[in-house]
Amino acid sequence: MTDRLQSHRTKATEAAEAATLLPDPLCDEFFDFMLGEKNSAERTLENYRHALDTFRRKHRGFTSWEELNADDYRRYLYEMMKAGMGRATIRLHFAALRSFHTFLTRRKGWQKNPLLEVQLPKPEKKLPVVLTLAQVENMLQLPMSTPREKQAPEWSRERDLAILEVFYSSGVRLAELASLDVQDVDFHGETMRVMGKGRKQRLCPLGAPALRAIQHYRSRGAVHEGPLFIGKSRTRMTVLALSNVVKKYWRLSGLPVKVTPHKFRHSFATHLLNNGADLRTVQTLLGHASLSTTQIYTHVSTERMKQVYVEAHPRA
């Protein structure tokens, strides 16, 4: 058993014991399969484990997966909707349940997948909110113009600027930025190697401001190897710590739009499209497996185009 597999199984066992759930051999086999054969990301494994454990806890009288039918899952869906859970959360939970039952039919020889008979609510079509270029620049000037907190390391402002610059310059996801190592940044090629969803690698170009910010941070903080972004204890920053860096400067900015790491990603993609980038290139840069996922940004760009038309055309 690999260290990564052992680590995941240990975390899963501890979580199950904490929630007073009995061990489930079928679930354990499923997660062994997800990790060992599908090479699923840790975040996916955590989300799926949470979804399956939640169902086991909330389904009254749960004894075994074999005894469940489509009506059991329809009742669970109804309870989730009655509790006011968002469509995205509901669909994530059922994605885990569907994957689990697909595993049971294809790998364990079960005859029926009851989830195929359950109709889920359609996903919400919310257009992503993006920052203007002026709002992005407002955020980027804050780290070096804000006094350093007393307990923070001397190089914290340079690090924070590098974090914000990389978010906007590359459009990477929060977990992708957290996993970066020093050797992933190629200053000569002006690119950054990123480990994306499904453990798929891609190269992301980095602009000159982001590269300069990384150089200054690494020089000031003596960061020569290992994790790229580190905390005061010189260990890798967690996704929560990185998210808190963005939250800190959003609060200082006074911007009316809440700024999160994903807002930088939305803004990155939309600004590229607004300035003539083609959809396929943006798809590659974002690491989207499907073009349809990227197409939502064309709607944002279209809305901007309509706004410009209305404001500028004399007969709009």
QUIMO-V117953 format. One record per backbone hydrogen bond with DSSP energy under -0.5 kcal/mol. CO is the residue of the C=O (numbers start at 1). NH is the residue of the N-H. E is the energy in kcal/mol with one decimal. If there is no record, write none. Layout:
CO_NH_E ; CO_NH_E
This chain:
2_6_-2.8 ; 3_7_-2.7 ; 4_8_-2.3 ; 5_9_-2.7 ; 6_10_-2.4 ; 7_11_-2.4 ; 8_12_-2.6 ; 9_13_-2.4 ; 10_14_-2.4 ; 11_15_-2.4 ; 12_16_-2.3 ; 13_17_-2.4 ; 14_18_-2.2 ; 15_19_-1.5 ; 16_21_-2.7 ; 17_20_-1.5 ; 23_25_-0.5 ; 24_28_-2.3 ; 25_29_-2.4 ; 26_30_-2.3 ; 27_31_-2.5 ; 28_32_-2.1 ; 29_33_-2.2 ; 30_34_-2.6 ; 31_35_-2.2 ; 32_36_-3.1 ; 33_37_-2.2 ; 33_38_-1.8 ; 34_40_-2.5 ; 41_45_-2.2 ; 42_46_-2.5 ; 43_47_-2.4 ; 44_48_-2.7 ; 45_49_-2.5 ; 46_50_-2.4 ; 47_51_-2.1 ; 48_52_-2.5 ; 49_53_-2.6 ; 50_54_-2.4 ; 51_55_-2.0 ; 52_56_-2.2 ; 53_57_-2.2 ; 54_58_-2.4 ; 55_59_-2.3 ; 58_60_-0.7 ; 59_62_-1.6 ; 64_67_-0.7 ; 65_68_-1.5 ; 69_72_-0.7 ; 69_73_-1.3 ; 70_74_-2.3 ; 71_75_-2.4 ; 72_76_-1.8 ; 73_77_-2.4 ; 74_78_-2.3 ; 75_79_-2.5 ; 76_80_-2.1 ; 77_81_-2.3 ; 78_82_-2.7 ; 79_83_-1.7 ; 80_85_-2.0 ; 81_84_-1.4 ; 86_90_-2.4 ; 87_91_-2.8 ; 88_92_-1.9 ; 89_93_-2.3 ; 90_94_-2.3 ; 91_95_-1.9 ; 92_96_-1.7 ; 93_97_-1.9 ; 94_98_-2.8 ; 95_99_-2.3 ; 96_100_-2.2 ; 97_101_-2.3 ; 98_102_-2.4 ; 99_103_-2.2 ; 100_104_-1.9 ; 101_105_-2.0 ; 102_106_-2.5 ; 103_107_-2.7 ; 103_108_-0.8 ; 104_108_-0.7 ; 104_110_-2.3 ; 112_114_-0.6 ; 113_116_-1.7 ; 114_117_-1.4 ; 115_118_-1.6 ; 117_119_-0.6 ; 118_120_-0.6 ; 124_126_-1.1 ; 125_127_-0.5 ; 132_136_-2.2 ; 133_137_-2.6 ; 134_138_-1.9 ; 135_139_-1.9 ; 136_140_-2.4 ; 137_141_-1.4 ; 139_142_-1.1 ; 139_143_-0.6 ; 141_145_-0.6 ; 142_145_-1.0 ; 142_146_-0.9 ; 143_146_-0.6 ; 149_152_-1.3 ; 153_156_-2.0 ; 155_159_-2.2 ; 156_160_-2.7 ; 157_161_-2.3 ; 158_162_-2.1 ; 159_163_-2.4 ; 160_164_-2.3 ; 161_165_-2.7 ; 162_166_-2.5 ; 163_167_-2.2 ; 164_168_-2.1 ; 165_169_-2.9 ; 166_170_-2.1 ; 166_171_-0.5 ; 167_171_-1.8 ; 173_177_-2.2 ; 174_178_-2.1 ; 175_179_-1.3 ; 177_180_-1.2 ; 180_228_-2.3 ; 181_184_-1.7 ; 182_185_-1.4 ; 184_186_-0.6 ; 184_193_-2.6 ; 185_187_-0.8 ; 186_190_-1.2 ; 186_191_-1.7 ; 190_206_-2.4 ; 191_186_-2.9 ; 192_194_-0.5 ; 192_204_-2.8 ; 194_196_-0.8 ; 194_202_-2.0 ; 196_199_-1.3 ; 197_200_-1.0 ; 200_196_-3.2 ; 202_194_-3.0 ; 204_192_-1.9 ; 207_211_-2.2 ; 208_212_-2.6 ; 209_213_-2.2 ; 210_214_-2.2 ; 211_215_-2.3 ; 212_216_-2.7 ; 213_217_-2.2 ; 214_218_-2.8 ; 215_219_-2.4 ; 216_220_-2.6 ; 217_221_-2.8 ; 218_222_-0.8 ; 218_223_-1.9 ; 222_224_-1.0 ; 226_182_-3.0 ; 228_230_-0.6 ; 229_237_-2.4 ; 231_234_-2.1 ; 235_231_-2.2 ; 238_242_-2.3 ; 239_243_-2.4 ; 240_244_-2.2 ; 241_245_-1.3 ; 242_246_-1.6 ; 243_247_-2.3 ; 244_248_-2.5 ; 245_249_-1.7 ; 246_250_-2.1 ; 247_251_-2.3 ; 248_252_-1.7 ; 249_253_-1.6 ; 250_254_-1.2 ; 250_255_-0.7 ; 258_260_-0.5 ; 260_263_-0.6 ; 260_264_-1.4 ; 261_265_-1.4 ; 262_266_-2.8 ; 263_267_-2.6 ; 264_268_-2.7 ; 265_269_-2.1 ; 266_270_-2.5 ; 267_271_-2.8 ; 268_272_-1.7 ; 269_273_-2.1 ; 270_274_-2.7 ; 271_275_-1.1 ; 272_277_-2.6 ; 273_276_-1.7 ; 278_282_-1.9 ; 279_283_-2.4 ; 280_284_-2.1 ; 281_285_-2.5 ; 282_286_-2.3 ; 283_287_-1.2 ; 283_288_-1.9 ; 290_293_-0.8 ; 290_294_-0.8 ; 291_294_-0.5 ; 291_295_-1.6 ; 293_296_-0.6 ; 294_297_-2.0 ; 295_298_-1.2 ; 295_299_-0.9 ; 296_300_-1.2 ; 297_301_-2.2 ; 298_302_-2.3 ; 299_303_-2.3 ; 300_304_-2.0 ; 301_305_-2.4 ; 302_306_-2.5 ; 303_307_-2.1 ; 304_308_-2.5 ; 305_309_-2.3 ; 306_310_-2.7 ; 307_311_-2.2 ; 308_312_-2.1 ; 309_313_-2.8 ; 313_316_-1.5
